[in-house]
Amino acid sequence: MSKILLTKKLDQELLDLLGAQARTVTVPDHQDDLFDRELADTQALLLSTAYQMTRERIMAAPHLKVISRTGVGVDNIDLKAAAERGVLVLNTPTANSETVAEHTAALILALVKQLAWYDRAIRQGNFAIRRRNLGHDLDGMTLGLLGCGRIGRLVADKMRLAFGLSVLAYDPYPADHPGITFVDSPDALCRQSDIVSLHMPLLPETRLIMNRERLALLRPGSYLVNTARGGLIDETALAEQLQDGRLAGAALDVFADEPLPSDHPLIMCQNTILTPHAAALTTECSARVARQAVEGIADYLAGRKPAHIVRL
């Protein structure tokens, strides 16, 4: 009987997909000692963002054969250590694309139209803000996509077709897409965009891609949106540029440290919209992601090739 360690509670229908020969154990978030104990004799792991699969943990799990990540990003898995141990890593790249793209579009709209500012002000009795703090028209703006995979292309389509934005993109592996003009560097993207939206994985070569120097290349009065990974941005430098008014605003769903510390400088910036790594957490998307992650484990245990294998 295979032991499957779950870091996400599953309903009975999904448990049934794993088969009668599987024994499942669920570990709640932030229970590291319990997680490590249960991992020691686990064959398959269904992994959320709550735990880091470090080299030490992978090497301390001699029976582990497969890790199925409930999401696209695998930056919480040491892929080299997994490869050395022969542990197969799976993810769910097609389950959350539409949902994250919708969240990104919602953040862009709320940011440029200043909906969060207006809401806060009117609750404080400040109706006069309607004349003092004006938003902008999206039509005619340029959206720059730093990374242009599934999610980036969906964001491009939504913003271009519904709101009339021009779309630029930088991607190290560009693929032609209607209505998107590719530029040859992140620097060129920053210089030419009114709104920059990040859609890159967190890798050694992308960590802090929006560093202090590149943030300074953004146009004065422009906006930054991140629904990818917090480690892509120098958050301290971003907060400084937001506080001095050089940037008009930022909308962030992800952060270098999560949960976001209560004394983080971004919390003090009034021209920000902050959401709690929730872009993919709709009812429908959560169900799709869980099913796709479970199907990957079920396929492996049944001797079938899983659909979404992560390669180094």
Steps between C-alpha positions, in 0.01 A plus 500: 500500500636842398501781752402839357571812703255784433556865589154585373172351622326302226137403461401137475466506121866594462611253767320229304712585193807388693359151535421267783863396535614849597526622859475876535618724783416872505729751671369852571695810401803603706538172690861439399586241764194291413569542129858375540389198703235399250730562203752243619302200366296673228498381139299787346460861610226742401673833571355849548692824561490435876817289503846518346639179354865575567792274416510392864136395498528318168807309614328416830208337317650179357167357383382815320432440130280787383416858602188653348486877542159666531588792274742600227799636690745245636738740674419328831657177370872438461476357149866399482474299820179339372674404176797355688265286707289402198191671641251598231365855533159589359303824490163630376582753228164510322268505802540858622600709196159653432439574868835674556452698179160618626652606833776686319249685283296587809809642673590710195148642483481572873845660496456735205141589594609551866215291636675408825590865571145614432353227718725584795436873467123483479484276806686778682250761384724640228263532203707788363773258393309464173649834388837484671632160400412416142545162336589439137358355182635157410425550133822605330733384780783256437511179704839334530515130585820380662458134409247392240393140556145371539397756762673793334330431167161476668558832678604655168181384329273621780657844527551554128158386379287631786678825584705603199850477647804450283705202619877455508674194640841373590556126526825306460306253282258721306212342310299706253155594624243733341522855628826458696822674396813343648793714611857380542561575869329566834657847495330586171169372638524718812584812301205460261215384727240682708420181692747213553356163603725213610440144379834323545596200714740561786836365386858600582508708181167673570538566872482877558458559128320818609793625705564859606667589171225355281223651713664836429446437128123494542328811370406757766132450581497137385363193676644161600295180541627164628300178514802275438752478786605754761870429458494662156490850653724699733211587730693759704595693187144476371361638826738795481388588148135469598543716808677780316230498232724414207284194429124547498424166660561129534271200536660190651362155571834341591784595732855390577390404854151363552298581700603862443654636823284761671786752497584453131556834322248412227221500759576863571458596133149635441533461122508120513247220470615190689332159475608189696641270227139435405504543122430131442279446803154503351262216575519372144876533460578335834296201389677482162847529653432232762359263239792548262753448781321185621471365146876533462561285809231251397655463155845441649378240749310321224809484277374764257706799388369815676396785273705781657858405590732783605835492323821661625 
